[in-house]
Amino acid sequence: MDILSIKLLVDQIACRQGKEVLREIVNMLISLRNITVKRVHEPRTNYGAMPIKRYFGHESLLAYQVALELVGWIEQVETSSKCSQNALVKLDKATTAIILNIAEGNGRFSNADQIKFLQIASKSTTQSAALMDTAGFSEVELRKGRHFLHRISLLISGLIKSKKNTIAVY
């Protein structure tokens, strides 16, 4: 929903309504998980303690927020840049993969699953950097895009390290 909002494909009201529906679904799934807790035991994630404007846990991650800024910046720059359309489509897919994998990983319960998706997001960050190099951005645009990607890469690395250092309590 955030990506659609950044790309101005849905308005803020529709985004908020969509997130409310998705949060209800997540709460139902967590309830189902709690019913089967005797068969499968995973650490509990507290979805109920989030601020009102944040519907999901991944929205509070700085890596997610900066990746959304990157997608918004690319949307603005692509109209004025002389980049090839093919390169922009590939860059859009790679930067969207960063966002989706950060969110997916944060929604997983085990540290191993979270790390797996964060590593995929990290690979997408590297791919995005390579695509920017070949897309035909101006020197100023390239420098700004690389700054976004470098920051995202550092944030993702920090998340991975923190997950590796966390011992799951069962």
N, C-alpha and C positions, 0 to 999 in steps of 0.2 A: 504494500500500500504506500509506503514511504517513497519508493522509487517512482510510482505512478504520480504521486503528488509533486515530487521534484521535477518531473518531466512535464508537469501541468496537464496530465492526461485525466486526472480527477481533481475535484476541488477539495478543500480542507474538510468540509462537512461530510462529503462522501467517504473520505479517508477515515475520519473519526468514526463514522457509522460502521464501516467495514471492520475497523479494529475492534469495535465493541462486539460485533458478531464473532470475530475470530477469538477474542478473549473468552467468550461464553463457551465456544467449542473446546478451547484449551482447558478451561475449568472442568468441563464434562469429562474430558480425557483423563485429567488428573484424578478426578473422582473414581473413574473406572480403574485406574492404576492403584489407587488406595484400597479398593475392594479386593484386588488380587495381591495385596502386599505380602500375604503369607506364602504365596508361590514365587514371587519375584521381589527381591529387596533392592531398592536403589535409594540413594540419598534424596531427601525431600527438598524441593525447590519452592520457595515461598513466593507465589505469584500475587498474593493478596496485599502485600505491603508496598506496592509500587505507588508512586505519585499519580495523581489523577490524569495528567497529560500523557503519561507513559503507560501504554497498554501491555507491553511485553518487556521482559528483562533486557533483551539485546538493545533496545532503544537507548538505554543509559550508557552503553559502552562507547567510549570516545572513538575507538577505531571505527565503529559503525557510523557515528555521526560525521567523522571526517570523510569516510568513503561516500556518504550521501552528498557532502559538499563537493567532492570530486566529480560525481556524476552531474550535479547541477552546473558546475563550472564547465564541464565538457559540453553540456547542452548549450550554454551561452557561447562558447568559443567556436563550436562547429559551424555556426551560421556565418561567421566572419573569416574563418580560416580557409586556406587553400588545400586542405587535406582531401585525399581521395575518399569517396563515399565508402568503398570497400574497407579501407583501413578504419574509418569511423565506426562502421558496423561491428567489426571485430573488437575494437576498443570498447564499444558499448557493452558487448557480451562479456568481455573480460572484467570490466569494472563492476558490472552488475553481479558477476560471479563472486566478487570480493564481498559485496554486501550480503548476498544470499547465504554464503558459507559462514560468515560471521554470525548471522542470525540463526542459521541451522545448528551450528555448533553450540551456541549459547542455550538453545532449546533442548539439547541432549542432557541426559542425567549423569552419565559416567564421564570421568575426566578423560579417559581414553578416546571416547567418541568426540568430546569437545575438542581435544587436541587434533584429531584427524581432520575435522572440518576447518579448524584454524590453519592447519598446514596447507589445506587446499586453497584457502583464502590468500595465504602467503604466496603460493605459486601463481595465483591469478594476479597478484600485485606485481610480481616479476614479469609476467606476460604482458601486463598493461604497460609497464615501463618500456619493454622492447617494442611494443606496438606504437607507442608515442614516438620512439626514435625513428621509426620508419614511416609514420603517417604524414609527415610534411608540415608539422607545426612550425611556427616562427620560433626563433631563439627564446624570446620572452615567454611565449606560451609553453614551450617545452620546459623551461626552467620552473615555471609555476606548477605545471603538471607533475614534474618529477619531485617537487617539494611535497605536494599532496601524497604521492606514492611513497616517498621516503618516510613521511610521518606515519602513514598507515602501516607500513612494514615494521617500523619500530614498535608501534602499539600492539600489533598482532604478535610479534616476538615476545613482548612482555606478557601478554595473555598466555601464550604457550608455556613460558617459563613458570608463571604462577600456577598453572594447572599441573605441571610436572612436579612442582614442589609441594602441592597439596596432597595430603594423604586422605583418601576416602574413608570415612567412618561408616561401618556397616553394623 
